[in-house]
Amino acid sequence: MSTYEWFLDGLIIVALLVLAVRALYAPDLFKAVFLFIVFGLLMALAWVRLKAPDIALAEAAIGAGLTGVLLLDAARHFNRPRPTPKSRAS
């Protein structure tokens, strides 16, 4: 392995660690979901570097794609204000 490849792998590792910590401690729910999606895409790149393209494709499609969309939809419903119940006159 050349120095360039070692540097690239180290950069991916550091970026994954930073993204994971920032996603866990993000104050905004949408920001946390966005960081999770970016983490999934970067993890797919790490799998490509490890010469596992099948796992990389699954990570990108399921981990970042499908799960990210479902989490964004759930966050949208979670942040929606609840309707106030109407009082019944008896």
Secondary structure, 3 states (H helix, E strand, C coil): CCHHHHHHHHHHHHHHHHHHHHHHCCCCHHHHHHHHHHHHHHHHHHHHHCCCHHHHHHHHHHHHHHHHHHHHHHHHHHCCCCCCCCCCCC
